[in-house]
């Protein structure tokens, strides 16, 4: 089933590390806000907690030097959205070799 996806990149402006994300949420900025809220909840828990869910994007918020930017929007299936994330990641690497994709 086709859904409207937004694709955004999150970059650590200090290290140039980046990762491309896709979301079917109406506004991609709400997804970034939800990611940040999840990080803040996690940051208050101990590592021994059952809810300690270390997610790969947390490293951007740990740095306190993160920046998110919209790359693309369009109608995709879940599978084609995943492929588009890979395509956008490769384009970012090709355009900006100094960036480090994670």
LINGIRA-V505001 format. One record per helix or strand of 2 or more residues. SS is the DSSP state (H for helix, E for strand). FROM is the first residue (numbers start at 1). TO is the last residue. If there is no record, write none. Layout:
ss->SS from->FROM to->TO
ss->SS from->FROM to->TO
//
This chain:
ss->E from->3 to->12
ss->E from->17 to->23
ss->H from->28 to->43
ss->H from->58 to->63
ss->E from->66 to->76
ss->H from->78 to->95
ss->E from->100 to->101
//
